[in-house]
Amino acid sequence: MATQLTPSDALLLVDVQNDFCPGGALAVTDGDAVVPVLNDWIAAAGQGGALVFASRDWHPPDHVSFAEQGGLWPPHCVQDTPGAAFHADLELPEDVVIVTKADAADREAYSAFDSGDLAQRLRAKGIQRLWVGGLATDYCVKASVLDAVQLPELEVHVITAGIRAVDVAAGDGDAALKAMQAAGAILEHAEPA
């Protein structure tokens, strides 16, 4: 059954950036496959009057998450580089709200709620349902969803066709889905209306 979005809905697109897509510094397998799916949801948001938020990693060159600094990852999504840009085929609306995270060198931030005022913005707009897609299932999507479900006014839906996992260890993506569902998120398999 197709889902109709309304002004009490918001769409959160998590880190659909070049470095997380094929050819990027920290590419997720088939990461770019989320783009057409999320474009359908963006179009539905526009038709229904729903807000669109897009989070992005925006790392300084010496970010704590980078291997050279003792972190887990190769340098990625460095501020003002092509790798940090949103995927070129992602059809972000003109009024998209950009949520910048992980932009302090000494602080990791996986969740879109870690930086800025996303929770306050959602409350101020009276958002009741949050629809989440993007990259990667087992890291930033999971962290964002687990934070979102802590907001009692929100019903949180994970767009399963619009996410992909890093899967550092086999099964990380499936484990992330189970963790999100166990925390109260709804795994959404429907398409937007």
Solvent accessible surface area in square Angstrom, and as a share of the most:
residue,aa,sasa,rsa
1,M,216,0.97
2,A,57,0.44
3,T,18,0.10
4,Q,109,0.48
5,L,2,0.01
6,T,50,0.29
7,P,95,0.60
8,S,37,0.24
9,D,0,0.00
10,A,0,0.00
11,L,0,0.00
12,L,1,0.00
13,L,1,0.00
14,V,0,0.00
15,D,0,0.00
16,V,1,0.01
17,Q,0,0.00
18,N,49,0.25
19,D,17,0.09
20,F,15,0.06
21,C,4,0.03
22,P,73,0.46
23,G,89,0.85
24,G,20,0.20
25,A,54,0.42
26,L,29,0.15
27,A,52,0.40
28,V,1,0.01
29,T,109,0.64
30,D,81,0.42
31,G,0,0.00
32,D,57,0.30
33,A,37,0.29
34,V,0,0.00
35,V,4,0.02
36,P,82,0.51
37,V,37,0.21
38,L,0,0.00
39,N,20,0.10
40,D,85,0.44
41,W,4,0.01
42,I,12,0.06
43,A,55,0.42
44,A,5,0.04
45,A,0,0.00
46,G,63,0.60
47,Q,142,0.63
48,G,13,0.13
49,G,44,0.42
50,A,12,0.09
51,L,43,0.21
52,V,9,0.05
53,F,2,0.01
54,A,0,0.00
55,S,0,0.00
56,R,57,0.21
57,D,6,0.03
58,W,45,0.16
59,H,1,0.01
60,P,18,0.11
61,P,104,0.66
62,D,76,0.40
63,H,0,0.00
64,V,59,0.34
65,S,7,0.05
66,F,2,0.01
67,A,60,0.46
68,E,123,0.55
69,Q,90,0.40
70,G,72,0.69
71,G,23,0.22
72,L,136,0.68
73,W,24,0.09
74,P,55,0.35
75,P,57,0.36
76,H,8,0.03
77,C,0,0.00
78,V,29,0.17
79,Q,54,0.24
80,D,126,0.65
81,T,52,0.30
82,P,112,0.70
83,G,13,0.13
84,A,2,0.01
85,A,47,0.36
86,F,39,0.16
87,H,33,0.15
88,A,98,0.76
89,D,91,0.47
90,L,13,0.06
91,E,113,0.50
92,L,48,0.24
93,P,39,0.25
94,E,186,0.83
95,D,109,0.57
96,V,29,0.17
97,V,31,0.18
98,I,67,0.34
99,V,12,0.07
100,T,37,0.21
101,K,0,0.00
102,A,2,0.02
103,D,67,0.35
104,A,45,0.35
105,A,38,0.29
106,D,122,0.63
107,R,120,0.44
108,E,55,0.25
109,A,4,0.03
110,Y,62,0.24
111,S,2,0.02
112,A,0,0.00
113,F,35,0.15
114,D,53,0.27
115,S,17,0.11
116,G,77,0.74
117,D,61,0.32
118,L,4,0.02
119,A,19,0.14
120,Q,107,0.48
121,R,101,0.37
122,L,2,0.01
123,R,117,0.43
124,A,88,0.68
125,K,129,0.55
126,G,42,0.40
127,I,3,0.02
128,Q,111,0.49
129,R,65,0.24
130,L,1,0.00
131,W,2,0.01
132,V,0,0.00
133,G,0,0.00
134,G,0,0.00
135,L,1,0.01
136,A,7,0.06
137,T,4,0.03
138,D,10,0.05
139,Y,53,0.20
140,C,9,0.05
141,V,0,0.00
142,K,62,0.26
143,A,25,0.19
144,S,0,0.00
145,V,0,0.00
146,L,55,0.27
147,D,51,0.27
148,A,0,0.00
149,V,29,0.16
150,Q,131,0.58
151,L,19,0.09
152,P,125,0.78
153,E,71,0.32
154,L,18,0.09
155,E,76,0.34
156,V,3,0.02
157,H,12,0.05
158,V,0,0.00
159,I,3,0.01
160,T,29,0.17
161,A,57,0.44
162,G,0,0.00
163,I,10,0.05
164,R,73,0.27
165,A,23,0.18
166,V,43,0.24
167,D,66,0.34
168,V,98,0.56
169,A,55,0.43
170,A,108,0.83
171,G,36,0.35
172,D,37,0.19
173,G,7,0.07
174,D,91,0.47
175,A,58,0.45
176,A,2,0.02
177,L,42,0.21
178,K,141,0.60
179,A,40,0.31
180,M,0,0.00
181,Q,100,0.44
182,A,93,0.72
183,A,47,0.36
184,G,52,0.50
185,A,5,0.04
186,I,73,0.37
187,L,35,0.17
188,E,22,0.10
189,H,141,0.63
190,A,26,0.20
191,E,130,0.58
192,P,24,0.15
193,A,58,0.45
